[in-house]
Amino acid sequence: MRPRHWGSLLCVLTAAVAVLSAPAAAQPAARPVAPEASTVALANAPEVAPGAREVPAQEEFSLAGLTWRGAAPDTVSVRWRSAAGGWSDWRAVDRQDSGRDGAPAPSTTEPIWTGPADRLQVRAERGGAPVTAELSAVLVDPGTSPADAMVAQATGVPSMPAVVTRAQWGADESLMTWTPEYAPTVKAVTLHHTDNSNDYTCDQSAELVRGIYYYHAVTNGWGDIGYNALVDKCGTVFEGRAGGLNLPTIGAHAGGFNTSTFGISMLGTYTTVVPTEATLDAVARLTAWKLGNGYTDPSGSTTLISRGGGTSKYPAGTEVTLPTVFGHRDVGATECPGDAGYAQLPALRTRATELAGDWRSSPVHQKWVAVGTAAAGPVYAVEADWPGGGRATTFGAGGSTIAWRSDLGAYWVRGAIHGTFTALGGPSLFGYPTTDERGTPDGVGRYNHFSENASIYFTPDTGAHGIHGPIRDKWAARGWETGLGYPRTDQKVTPDGVGRYNHFTGNSSIYWTADTGAQAVQGAIRDTWSALGWETSPLAYPTTDERATPDGVGRYNHFNGSGGGSIYWTPGTGARAIYGAIRARWSALGWEAGPLGYPTTNELVTPDGVGRYNHFNGSGGGSVYWSPGTGAHAIYGVIRSHWASLGWETSWLGYPTSDEYGVAGGRRSDFQGGYIVFSFATGKATAYRY
């Protein structure tokens, strides 16, 4: 079995390879293995479940797609068995929506990365009917490349250096009166020195930072420390201004040029004394991290607009072109960062550029360029590690994110969908995006899919709402937005803490518990369940989707309330709830196919408060009455009519104690106070006392 790697990353890695260390000469180069693919017609594949066919792969594959002739299926989903033997969850696959200019989209799905796998199962529907047999599966083994071994190293951007946080150096947050403010992005790094004695010991650095903090916040009246970061002579980096080092936090370090700059100050005075190698290395690393992960060349230049004030050299509104790493004296009437410190700027830019590496090879950066830097906006939160081994960058004042993971690729989340993604916990709940934002087939909505079996759907009327896990699986199985409609809530926890649910625009909901699974309730049945108190009613949670009755007339859902529950609907009766002992009796008599027919009322309380009952639409009418002393019994036809004429359970007969049963020449029902006999000969019913 040959080793398999993600050969498709080769194009991303080409530029990055040059900045990576070459392998030792004694190590032979990896021998390339060309990609291979096979196509299997699913008509020839065995059906392993209704509507699902399994492709018996001859060789392992790591990527799969589906093709077809003629009309495209409405839905396609796949799952696969890994080379280790475990089956994945079912995953929806979207149709390929790109291709050559001026040409129609190909009759294929998007490719799906499976990793090494040896079996593929496919489900496809059109118009609610399976069409899996009309498809063909394409199974791809991407082969290997000499660059594969470098994938783990080729992130293209440097890691954040170790930083002593505000909490760790002991910032008294009660002194902070300036709420963090943010620029659209960071365009440059400004180098400073604190102009204090160089005689401090490194174990005094935190004290020094706390002193500067107090002076800036209280004495200067700035409400916080002015610098974004500070570096001592031992190379220790301290977090400065509150608001986040990864964000374009506006400091108070270079009057007129605080916006869109990141201020780093070296602790000490560097007029004649050269900063230590440890200091310069730490500054270079911090600069490389901030600019490299913000896709800015440390050796480049930028244009800033003065906002005036302070010691600015330039009046407000003046455009100034500067190096992307410049000294405070370049924009202010100051000697900062000292002659000896300022002299280090050329070497600092060179070192930071080396450390930044080939950030242009970052898959996130490349995606940003592909979608349009103006469309996504400038870098807001610099590229950083995400849970699960990937990377992400936030753009456009926090309004969009591009996230990448090696097995998924890089995708863009933006706008209202991004807002919901962020508000609900981002990657901790949804994982990584697996699509860019796309339009729904009806042209009304927009959506992104995510790696943790999750999606966020948006319409102008509903806003953006998240759906995930088994509820999403159910919604997908019911046709996505073409079935139950669009989600109009995020997934929520039920008041009892047991279940989860989403509501949808089609007067429908999906409820889930660990015991019942995810079940859909809709229309008139949902209205009745809602009126009775949802899952807090005697019906509790649904245990089925809405189903058609065998006679084709009605619809129903079953529920898991104590003793069982159901809601049945027909055009003539509406939706009616029945549960407990009454439902059990109706069930024993054949449900709606029995003599009682369909319920015409919900379960109701008798006027005396003792019993409960449902009426039914069987020929001649029917009812099931229950009381604690008698249990549940059915009564219908002429006997029921006669009992009703006497006053139902308030008559001397009381509650029924038996179902109707046959006697010589007729039928009989027993009651607490007597019985009623129906005569075949006379066609009449007569009541008798015991």
C-alpha positions as CSV (number, residue, x, y, z in Angstrom):
1,M,0.0,0.0,0.0
2,R,1.6,3.3,-1.0
3,P,1.6,6.3,1.3
4,R,-0.9,8.9,0.6
5,H,-0.7,12.7,1.2
6,W,-2.6,15.7,0.2
7,G,-0.9,16.3,-3.1
8,S,-3.3,19.1,-4.0
9,L,-1.5,21.4,-1.6
10,L,1.5,21.4,-3.9
11,C,0.5,24.6,-5.6
12,V,0.3,26.4,-2.2
13,L,3.6,25.1,-1.1
14,T,5.7,26.0,-4.2
15,A,6.6,29.4,-3.0
16,A,7.1,28.3,0.6
17,V,9.6,25.6,-0.2
18,A,12.3,28.2,-0.8
19,V,12.3,29.4,2.7
20,L,12.3,26.0,4.4
21,S,15.5,24.2,5.3
22,A,16.7,21.7,2.7
23,P,16.7,18.0,3.7
24,A,20.0,16.5,4.7
25,A,22.0,15.2,1.7
26,A,22.0,11.7,3.1
27,Q,18.2,11.5,2.9
28,P,17.0,10.4,-0.6
29,A,14.3,12.5,-2.1
30,A,10.8,11.1,-1.9
31,R,9.8,9.4,-5.2
32,P,6.7,11.0,-6.7
33,V,3.7,8.9,-7.3
34,A,1.2,10.2,-9.9
35,P,-2.5,10.6,-8.9
36,E,-4.9,7.9,-10.0
37,A,-8.6,7.9,-10.4
38,S,-11.4,5.4,-11.1
39,T,-15.0,5.9,-12.1
40,V,-17.7,3.5,-11.0
41,A,-21.3,3.5,-12.3
42,L,-23.6,3.3,-9.2
43,A,-26.1,1.3,-11.2
44,N,-23.6,-1.6,-10.9
45,A,-23.1,-1.0,-7.1
46,P,-25.1,-3.0,-4.5
47,E,-27.9,-1.3,-2.6
48,V,-27.0,-1.5,1.1
49,A,-30.1,0.5,2.4
50,P,-33.1,2.0,0.7
51,G,-31.8,4.6,-1.7
52,A,-28.2,4.0,-0.7
53,R,-25.5,2.2,-2.8
54,E,-22.0,1.3,-1.8
55,V,-19.0,1.5,-4.2
56,P,-16.7,-1.4,-3.7
57,A,-13.4,0.4,-4.2
58,Q,-10.5,-1.7,-5.6
59,E,-7.8,0.7,-4.2
60,E,-7.8,3.2,-1.4
61,F,-8.8,6.8,-2.3
62,S,-8.7,10.1,-0.5
63,L,-11.1,12.2,-2.5
64,A,-14.4,11.5,-4.1
65,G,-17.0,13.2,-6.3
66,L,-20.2,12.3,-8.2
67,T,-21.2,12.8,-11.8
68,W,-24.5,12.3,-13.7
69,R,-26.1,12.6,-17.1
70,G,-29.3,14.6,-17.7
71,A,-31.1,16.4,-14.9
72,A,-29.1,17.0,-11.7
73,P,-30.3,15.4,-8.5
74,D,-31.9,17.6,-5.8
75,T,-29.7,16.3,-3.0
76,V,-26.6,14.1,-2.8
77,S,-25.0,12.8,0.3
78,V,-22.1,10.5,1.0
79,R,-20.3,8.7,3.7
80,W,-17.1,6.7,3.6
81,R,-15.2,4.1,5.5
82,S,-11.7,5.2,6.5
83,A,-8.7,2.9,5.9
84,A,-8.8,2.4,9.7
85,G,-12.3,0.9,9.4
86,G,-14.6,3.5,10.9
87,W,-17.5,5.0,8.9
88,S,-17.9,8.8,8.7
89,D,-21.3,10.5,9.3
90,W,-23.4,11.2,6.2
91,R,-22.4,14.5,4.6
92,A,-24.3,16.5,2.0
93,V,-22.4,17.3,-1.2
94,D,-23.2,20.4,-3.2
95,R,-23.2,20.7,-6.9
96,Q,-20.1,22.2,-8.6
97,D,-21.0,25.8,-9.2
98,S,-18.0,27.0,-11.2
99,G,-16.3,26.2,-14.5
100,R,-15.1,27.8,-17.7
101,D,-16.4,31.3,-18.5
102,G,-19.5,31.2,-20.7
103,A,-20.0,27.5,-20.2
104,P,-22.7,25.8,-18.1
105,A,-21.7,24.3,-14.8
106,P,-20.5,20.7,-15.1
107,S,-22.8,17.8,-14.1
108,T,-20.7,17.0,-11.0
109,T,-20.6,17.6,-7.3
110,E,-18.0,19.5,-5.4
111,P,-15.1,17.2,-4.6
112,I,-15.0,16.0,-1.0
113,W,-11.9,15.1,0.9
114,T,-12.2,11.8,2.7
115,G,-8.6,11.0,3.7
116,P,-7.5,7.4,3.1
117,A,-10.7,5.4,2.6
118,D,-11.7,2.2,1.0
119,R,-15.6,2.3,0.7
120,L,-18.0,5.0,-0.4
121,Q,-21.8,5.0,0.1
122,V,-24.0,7.4,-1.8
123,R,-27.6,8.6,-1.5
124,A,-29.3,10.9,-4.1
125,E,-32.8,12.1,-4.6
126,R,-34.8,14.1,-7.2
127,G,-38.3,15.1,-6.5
128,G,-38.2,13.0,-3.3
129,A,-37.4,9.8,-5.2
130,P,-34.1,8.0,-5.1
131,V,-31.9,8.4,-8.2
132,T,-28.7,7.1,-6.9
133,A,-28.4,4.5,-9.6
134,E,-28.2,7.3,-12.2
135,L,-24.9,8.6,-10.8
136,S,-21.3,7.5,-11.1
137,A,-18.6,7.9,-8.4
138,V,-15.2,9.2,-9.1
139,L,-12.6,8.0,-6.6
140,V,-9.2,9.8,-6.5
141,D,-5.9,8.7,-5.0
142,P,-3.9,12.0,-5.0
143,G,-0.6,10.3,-4.9
144,T,2.5,11.7,-3.3
145,S,5.0,14.6,-3.8
146,P,8.4,15.5,-2.5
147,A,6.7,18.6,-0.9
148,D,4.3,16.5,1.2
149,A,6.8,16.2,4.0
150,M,7.0,20.0,4.3
151,V,3.2,20.6,4.6
152,A,3.4,20.8,8.4
153,Q,6.1,23.5,8.2
154,A,4.6,25.5,5.3
155,T,2.1,27.6,7.1
156,G,3.7,30.6,5.4
157,V,3.4,32.8,8.5
158,P,5.3,33.0,11.8
159,S,4.0,32.0,15.2
160,M,3.3,34.6,17.9
161,P,6.2,35.0,20.3
162,A,5.7,34.4,24.0
163,V,4.0,37.4,25.7
164,V,3.6,38.3,29.3
165,T,-0.1,39.3,29.5
166,R,-1.5,42.3,31.4
167,A,-2.8,39.9,34.1
168,Q,0.6,38.3,34.4
169,W,2.5,41.6,34.8
170,G,-0.1,42.9,37.2
171,A,-2.1,45.6,35.4
172,D,-4.5,47.3,37.7
173,E,-7.5,47.4,35.4
174,S,-9.3,49.9,37.6
175,L,-6.9,52.5,36.2
176,M,-8.1,51.9,32.7
177,T,-10.6,54.5,31.7
178,W,-10.1,54.5,27.9
179,T,-12.3,51.8,26.3
180,P,-10.3,50.0,23.5
181,E,-10.8,51.5,20.1
182,Y,-9.9,49.9,16.8
183,A,-8.6,51.0,13.4
184,P,-9.7,49.2,10.2
185,T,-6.3,47.4,10.1
186,V,-2.6,47.7,11.0
187,K,-0.4,49.1,8.2
188,A,2.9,49.6,10.1
189,V,5.0,49.1,13.2
190,T,6.3,52.2,15.1
191,L,9.5,51.6,17.1
192,H,10.0,53.5,20.4
193,H,12.1,53.5,23.5
194,T,10.8,54.3,27.0
195,D,13.7,56.7,27.6
196,N,14.3,55.4,31.1
197,S,17.4,54.0,32.8
198,N,19.0,50.9,31.3
199,D,20.1,49.8,34.8
200,Y,17.0,47.7,35.6
201,T,17.3,44.0,36.2
202,C,15.2,41.7,34.2
203,D,13.2,40.6,37.2
204,Q,12.3,44.2,37.7
205,S,10.8,44.6,34.2
206,A,7.2,43.9,35.2
207,E,7.5,46.6,37.9
208,L,8.8,49.0,35.2
209,V,5.9,48.2,33.0
210,R,3.4,48.7,35.8
211,G,5.0,52.1,36.5
212,I,4.7,53.2,32.9
213,Y,1.1,52.0,32.8
214,Y,0.2,54.1,35.8
215,Y,2.0,57.2,34.4
216,H,0.3,56.9,31.0
217,A,-3.1,56.0,32.4
218,V,-3.3,58.4,35.3
219,T,-0.6,61.0,35.0
220,N,-1.0,61.6,31.3
221,G,-4.7,61.1,31.6
222,W,-4.7,58.5,28.7
223,G,-6.6,55.9,30.6
224,D,-4.3,53.1,29.6
225,I,-0.7,52.5,28.6
226,G,0.3,54.1,25.3
227,Y,2.3,51.3,23.7
228,N,0.8,48.2,22.2
229,A,3.7,46.1,23.4
230,L,7.0,46.6,25.4
231,V,10.2,44.6,25.2
232,D,12.9,44.5,28.0
233,K,16.6,44.1,27.6
234,C,16.4,40.3,28.1
235,G,14.0,40.0,25.2
236,T,10.8,39.5,27.3
237,V,7.7,40.8,25.5
238,F,4.9,42.5,27.6
239,E,1.4,43.1,26.4
240,G,0.7,46.8,26.5
241,R,-2.5,48.5,25.6
242,A,-5.7,46.6,26.3
243,G,-7.8,45.4,23.4
244,G,-5.8,42.5,21.9
245,L,-2.4,42.3,20.3
246,N,-3.9,40.4,17.4
247,L,-6.3,43.3,16.7
248,P,-5.7,46.8,15.3
249,T,-6.0,48.4,18.7
250,I,-5.4,52.1,18.6
251,G,-2.7,53.2,21.1
252,A,-1.3,56.5,22.3
253,H,2.3,56.1,21.2
254,A,2.7,58.4,18.2
255,G,0.4,61.4,18.2
256,G,-1.3,61.9,14.8
257,F,-0.2,58.4,13.7
258,N,-1.7,56.1,16.4
259,T,-4.4,54.8,14.0
260,S,-3.3,51.8,11.9
261,T,0.1,51.5,13.6
262,F,1.4,49.0,16.2
263,G,3.6,50.6,18.8
264,I,6.5,48.6,20.2
265,S,8.7,50.2,22.8
266,M,12.1,49.0,24.0
267,L,12.5,49.4,27.8
268,G,15.4,51.7,28.3
269,T,17.2,54.7,26.6
270,Y,19.0,54.0,23.3
271,T,20.5,57.3,22.4
272,T,24.1,56.1,22.6
273,V,23.6,52.5,23.9
274,V,22.7,49.9,21.3
275,P,19.7,47.7,22.3
276,T,20.7,44.2,23.3
277,E,20.6,41.3,20.8
278,A,17.8,39.8,22.9
279,T,15.8,43.0,22.6
280,L,16.3,43.4,18.9
281,D,15.5,39.7,18.3
282,A,12.3,39.9,20.3
283,V,11.3,43.1,18.5
284,A,12.0,41.5,15.1
285,R,10.0,38.4,16.0
286,L,7.0,40.5,17.3
287,T,7.2,42.7,14.2
288,A,7.3,39.6,11.9
289,W,4.4,38.1,13.7
290,K,2.2,41.2,13.5
291,L,3.0,42.2,10.0
292,G,3.6,38.7,8.4
293,N,0.3,37.5,9.8
294,G,-1.3,40.7,8.6
295,Y,0.0,40.1,5.1
296,T,2.2,43.2,5.2
297,D,5.9,43.3,4.0
298,P,8.2,44.4,6.9
299,S,10.6,45.8,4.3
300,G,7.8,47.6,2.3
301,S,6.3,51.0,2.6
302,T,2.8,52.4,3.3
303,T,0.9,55.6,3.3
304,L,-0.6,57.0,6.5
305,I,-2.8,60.1,7.0
306,S,-1.9,62.3,9.9
307,R,-4.6,63.1,12.4
308,G,-2.5,65.9,13.8
309,G,-2.1,66.8,17.5
310,G,0.5,65.7,19.9
311,T,4.0,66.0,18.7
312,S,3.1,65.2,15.1
313,K,5.4,66.6,12.4
314,Y,2.5,66.8,10.0
315,P,-0.8,68.7,10.1
316,A,-4.0,66.7,10.2
317,G,-4.9,65.4,6.8
318,T,-1.4,65.1,5.4
319,E,-0.6,61.9,3.5
320,V,2.8,60.6,4.5
321,T,4.6,57.7,2.9
322,L,6.7,55.7,5.4
323,P,8.5,52.4,5.7
324,T,6.2,49.7,7.2
325,V,8.7,49.6,10.2
326,F,9.6,53.2,11.2
327,G,10.8,55.1,14.2
328,H,8.7,57.5,16.3
329,R,10.9,60.4,15.2
330,D,9.8,59.8,11.6
331,V,6.4,61.2,12.4
332,G,6.9,63.2,15.6
333,A,9.0,66.0,17.0
334,T,11.1,63.6,19.2
335,E,14.4,61.8,19.3
336,C,12.6,58.5,20.0
337,P,13.8,55.7,19.7
338,G,17.2,57.2,20.3
339,D,20.0,57.5,17.7
340,A,21.4,54.0,18.5
341,G,18.0,52.5,18.5
342,Y,17.0,54.3,15.2
343,A,20.1,53.0,13.6
344,Q,18.9,49.5,14.0
345,L,15.8,49.9,11.9
346,P,17.4,48.7,8.6
347,A,18.6,45.5,10.2
348,L,15.4,45.1,12.1
349,R,13.4,45.3,8.8
350,T,15.6,42.7,7.2
351,R,15.4,40.3,10.2
352,A,11.6,40.7,10.5
353,T,11.2,40.1,6.8
354,E,13.3,36.9,7.1
355,L,11.3,35.8,10.1
356,A,7.9,36.6,8.4
357,G,8.8,34.0,5.8
358,D,6.7,33.7,2.6
359,W,3.4,34.8,4.1
360,R,2.0,35.0,0.6
361,S,2.0,31.2,0.5
362,S,-0.5,31.1,3.3
363,P,-3.7,29.4,2.1
364,V,-5.7,32.0,4.0
365,H,-3.9,34.9,2.3
366,Q,-4.3,33.2,-1.1
367,K,-8.0,32.8,-0.5
368,W,-8.2,36.5,0.5
369,V,-6.7,37.5,-2.8
370,A,-9.0,35.1,-4.7
371,V,-12.2,36.5,-3.2
372,G,-11.0,40.0,-3.5
373,T,-9.2,42.0,-0.9
374,A,-11.6,44.9,-1.3
375,A,-14.6,42.5,-0.9
376,A,-13.3,40.9,2.3
377,G,-11.8,44.1,3.7
378,P,-8.4,44.7,5.2
379,V,-6.9,42.3,7.8
380,Y,-8.5,42.9,11.2
381,A,-7.4,40.1,13.5
382,V,-4.1,38.7,12.2
383,E,-3.9,35.1,11.0
384,A,-3.7,32.8,14.0
385,D,-4.0,29.1,15.0
386,W,-7.6,27.8,15.4
387,P,-8.7,24.8,17.4
388,G,-8.4,21.7,15.4
389,G,-5.1,22.4,13.7
390,G,-6.0,25.1,11.2
391,R,-5.5,28.9,10.7
392,A,-7.9,31.8,10.4
393,T,-7.8,35.5,9.7
394,T,-10.6,38.1,10.4
395,F,-11.1,40.9,7.9
396,G,-13.2,44.0,7.4
397,A,-13.5,45.3,11.0
398,G,-14.4,41.9,12.2
399,G,-17.1,41.3,9.6
400,S,-15.7,38.3,7.9
401,T,-13.3,35.4,8.4
402,I,-11.3,33.1,6.2
403,A,-10.4,29.8,7.9
404,W,-8.3,27.0,6.6
405,R,-7.5,23.5,7.6
406,S,-5.4,21.1,5.5
407,D,-8.1,18.5,5.0
408,L,-10.8,21.0,4.2
409,G,-9.2,23.9,2.4
410,A,-9.8,27.7,2.9
411,Y,-13.3,29.2,2.9
412,W,-14.8,32.6,3.6
413,V,-17.6,33.4,6.1
414,R,-19.0,36.9,6.0
415,G,-21.9,39.3,6.7
416,A,-24.9,38.2,8.8
417,I,-23.8,34.6,8.6
418,H,-20.4,35.6,10.1
419,G,-22.2,37.5,12.8
420,T,-24.2,34.4,13.9
421,F,-21.1,32.2,13.6
422,T,-19.2,34.5,15.9
423,A,-22.1,35.0,18.4
424,L,-22.7,31.3,18.8
425,G,-19.1,30.4,19.5
426,G,-17.4,30.1,16.1
427,P,-15.2,27.1,15.7
428,S,-16.1,25.6,19.1
429,L,-19.6,24.9,17.9
430,F,-19.5,24.9,14.1
431,G,-15.9,23.9,13.4
432,Y,-14.4,25.2,10.1
433,P,-16.3,26.4,7.1
434,T,-16.4,23.8,4.3
435,T,-18.0,26.2,1.7
436,D,-17.9,29.8,0.9
437,E,-21.2,31.6,1.3
438,R,-23.6,30.3,-1.4
439,G,-27.0,31.1,-2.7
440,T,-29.8,28.6,-2.1
441,P,-31.5,27.1,-5.2
442,D,-34.6,29.2,-4.8
443,G,-32.5,32.4,-4.9
444,V,-33.9,33.6,-1.6
445,G,-31.3,32.6,1.0
446,R,-27.6,32.3,1.6
447,Y,-25.6,29.7,3.5
448,N,-22.3,28.3,4.7
449,H,-21.7,24.7,5.7
450,F,-19.2,23.8,8.5
451,S,-17.1,20.8,9.5
452,E,-18.9,20.0,12.7
453,N,-22.1,18.8,10.8
454,A,-23.4,22.4,11.0
455,S,-24.7,25.1,8.7
456,I,-25.9,28.7,9.0
457,Y,-28.7,29.8,6.7
458,F,-29.8,33.4,6.0
459,T,-32.7,35.1,4.4
460,P,-33.7,38.8,4.6
461,D,-36.8,37.9,6.5
462,T,-35.3,35.4,9.0
463,G,-31.8,36.7,9.5
464,A,-29.0,34.1,9.9
465,H,-29.5,31.1,12.1
466,G,-27.4,28.1,13.0
467,I,-28.4,24.4,12.7
468,H,-26.2,21.5,13.5
469,G,-26.0,17.8,14.6
470,P,-29.0,15.5,14.4
471,I,-31.4,18.3,13.8
472,R,-29.5,19.4,10.7
473,D,-29.4,15.8,9.5
474,K,-33.2,15.6,9.8
475,W,-33.6,19.0,8.1
476,A,-31.3,17.8,5.3
477,A,-33.2,14.6,4.9
478,R,-36.5,16.5,4.6
479,G,-35.1,18.6,1.7
480,W,-33.3,21.5,3.4
481,E,-35.1,24.8,2.9
482,T,-37.3,23.3,0.2
483,G,-38.9,20.9,2.8
484,L,-39.5,22.5,6.2
485,G,-38.5,26.0,5.2
486,Y,-35.6,28.2,6.5
487,P,-34.5,28.1,10.1
488,R,-36.0,31.1,12.0
489,T,-34.2,30.3,15.3
490,D,-30.8,29.1,16.2
491,Q,-30.7,25.7,17.8
492,K,-32.0,26.1,21.3
493,V,-32.3,24.1,24.5
494,T,-35.8,23.2,25.7
495,P,-36.9,24.7,29.0
496,D,-36.5,21.3,30.7
497,G,-32.9,21.0,29.6
498,V,-33.5,17.6,28.0
499,G,-34.0,18.5,24.3
500,R,-32.9,20.8,21.5
501,Y,-34.9,22.4,18.7
502,N,-35.0,24.7,15.7
503,H,-38.1,26.4,14.4
504,F,-38.6,26.9,10.6
505,T,-40.5,29.2,8.4
506,G,-42.8,26.4,7.0
507,N,-44.8,26.4,10.3
508,S,-42.5,23.5,11.3
509,S,-40.0,22.5,14.0
510,I,-37.5,19.8,14.6
511,Y,-37.1,18.6,18.2
512,W,-34.4,16.3,19.4
513,T,-33.6,14.3,22.6
514,A,-31.1,11.6,23.2
515,D,-34.0,9.1,23.5
516,T,-36.2,10.2,20.6
517,G,-33.7,11.4,18.1
518,A,-34.6,14.3,15.8
519,Q,-38.2,14.5,14.6
520,A,-40.1,17.0,12.5
521,V,-43.5,18.5,13.5
522,Q,-45.3,20.8,11.2
523,G,-48.6,22.4,10.1
524,A,-51.8,21.8,12.0
525,I,-50.2,19.1,14.1
526,R,-47.5,21.5,15.3
527,D,-50.2,24.1,16.1
528,T,-52.1,21.7,18.3
529,W,-48.9,20.5,20.0
530,S,-47.9,24.1,20.6
531,A,-51.3,25.0,22.0
532,L,-51.0,22.1,24.5
533,G,-47.6,23.3,25.7
534,W,-45.0,21.8,23.4
535,E,-42.9,19.2,25.2
536,T,-44.2,20.3,28.6
537,S,-47.6,19.0,27.6
538,P,-48.8,15.4,28.3
539,L,-47.6,14.5,24.8
540,A,-43.9,15.4,25.6
541,Y,-41.5,15.0,22.7
542,P,-42.2,13.7,19.2
543,T,-41.0,10.2,18.4
544,T,-41.8,10.3,14.7
545,D,-41.9,12.8,11.9
546,E,-45.3,13.6,10.5
547,R,-46.6,10.5,8.7
548,A,-49.5,9.5,6.4
549,T,-52.1,7.1,7.8
550,P,-52.5,3.8,5.9
551,D,-55.8,4.9,4.4
552,G,-54.1,8.0,2.9
553,V,-56.7,10.3,4.5
554,G,-54.9,11.5,7.6
555,R,-51.5,12.6,9.0
556,Y,-50.0,12.0,12.5
557,N,-47.1,12.3,14.8
558,H,-46.4,10.0,17.8
559,F,-45.0,11.3,21.1
560,N,-43.2,9.9,24.1
561,G,-45.5,11.2,26.9
562,S,-46.3,8.9,29.8
563,G,-48.4,6.1,28.3
564,G,-47.7,7.3,24.8
565,G,-49.3,10.1,22.8
566,S,-50.3,11.1,19.3
567,I,-51.8,13.9,17.3
568,Y,-53.9,12.9,14.3
569,W,-55.1,15.2,11.6
570,T,-57.6,14.9,8.7
571,P,-59.2,17.7,6.6
572,G,-62.5,17.0,8.2
573,T,-61.4,16.7,11.9
574,G,-58.4,19.0,12.1
575,A,-55.5,18.0,14.4
576,R,-56.4,16.3,17.6
577,A,-54.3,15.0,20.5
578,I,-54.8,11.6,22.1
579,Y,-52.7,10.0,24.8
580,G,-52.4,7.7,27.7
581,A,-55.0,5.1,28.4
582,I,-57.5,6.5,25.9
583,R,-54.9,6.3,23.2
584,A,-54.0,2.7,24.2
585,R,-57.7,1.7,24.0
586,W,-58.1,3.4,20.5
587,S,-54.9,1.7,19.4
588,A,-56.2,-1.7,20.6
589,L,-59.3,-1.2,18.5
590,G,-57.3,-0.6,15.3
591,W,-56.4,3.1,15.5
592,E,-58.3,5.1,12.8
593,A,-59.1,1.8,10.9
594,G,-61.2,0.6,13.8
595,P,-64.9,1.4,14.5
596,L,-64.0,4.7,16.2
597,G,-62.3,6.4,13.2
598,Y,-60.3,9.6,13.7
599,P,-60.4,11.7,16.9
600,T,-62.5,14.9,16.6
601,T,-61.5,16.4,19.9
602,N,-58.3,16.6,22.0
603,E,-58.5,14.6,25.2
604,L,-60.9,16.6,27.4
605,V,-61.9,16.6,31.1
606,T,-65.5,15.5,31.9
607,P,-67.8,18.1,33.5
608,D,-67.5,16.3,36.9
609,G,-63.7,16.6,36.8
610,V,-63.3,12.9,37.4
611,G,-62.8,11.5,33.9
612,R,-61.3,12.2,30.5
613,Y,-62.5,11.5,27.0
614,N,-62.0,11.8,23.2
615,H,-64.7,11.9,20.6
616,F,-64.2,10.2,17.2
617,N,-65.8,10.4,13.7
618,G,-66.6,6.7,13.3
619,S,-70.0,5.8,11.7
620,G,-72.6,6.9,14.1
621,G,-70.0,8.6,16.3
622,G,-67.6,7.2,18.8
623,S,-65.9,8.0,22.1
624,V,-63.4,6.6,24.6
625,Y,-64.1,7.6,28.2
626,W,-61.7,7.0,31.1
627,S,-61.9,7.4,34.8
628,P,-59.6,6.2,37.6
629,G,-62.2,3.6,38.7
630,T,-63.2,2.2,35.3
631,G,-60.2,2.6,33.0
632,A,-60.7,3.5,29.3
633,H,-63.6,2.1,27.3
634,A,-64.9,2.7,23.8
635,I,-68.6,3.4,23.1
636,Y,-70.0,4.2,19.7
637,G,-73.0,4.0,17.4
638,V,-76.6,3.6,18.7
639,I,-75.5,2.7,22.2
640,R,-73.4,5.8,22.4
641,S,-76.3,8.0,21.1
642,H,-78.6,6.5,23.8
643,W,-76.1,7.1,26.6
644,A,-75.7,10.6,25.3
645,S,-79.4,11.2,25.4
646,L,-79.5,10.2,29.0
647,G,-76.8,12.7,30.0
648,W,-73.5,10.9,29.3
649,E,-71.5,10.1,32.5
650,T,-73.7,12.4,34.6
651,S,-76.7,10.0,34.1
652,W,-77.6,7.1,36.4
653,L,-75.5,4.9,34.2
654,G,-72.2,6.7,35.0
655,Y,-69.0,5.8,33.2
656,P,-68.7,2.8,30.8
657,T,-67.0,-0.2,32.3
658,S,-66.6,-2.2,29.1
659,D,-66.2,-1.8,25.4
660,E,-69.3,-2.7,23.3
661,Y,-69.5,-6.5,22.9
662,G,-71.8,-9.0,21.2
663,V,-74.8,-10.7,22.9
664,A,-77.6,-12.8,21.6
665,G,-79.6,-10.7,19.1
666,G,-77.6,-7.6,19.6
667,R,-74.7,-5.6,21.2
668,R,-74.1,-4.4,24.8
669,S,-72.0,-1.9,26.8
670,D,-71.7,-2.0,30.5
671,F,-71.7,1.0,32.8
672,Q,-71.2,1.7,36.5
673,G,-75.0,1.9,37.2
674,G,-76.3,-0.5,34.5
675,Y,-76.0,-1.4,30.9
676,I,-77.3,-0.6,27.4
677,V,-78.4,-3.3,24.9
678,F,-78.9,-2.7,21.2
679,S,-81.3,-5.0,19.5
680,F,-80.7,-6.1,15.9
681,A,-84.4,-6.8,15.5
682,T,-85.7,-3.4,16.6
683,G,-82.7,-1.3,15.8
684,K,-83.1,0.4,19.2
685,A,-81.0,0.7,22.3
686,T,-82.5,0.2,25.8
687,A,-80.9,1.0,29.2
688,Y,-81.2,-1.3,32.2
689,R,-80.3,-0.8,35.8
690,Y,-78.4,-3.6,37.6
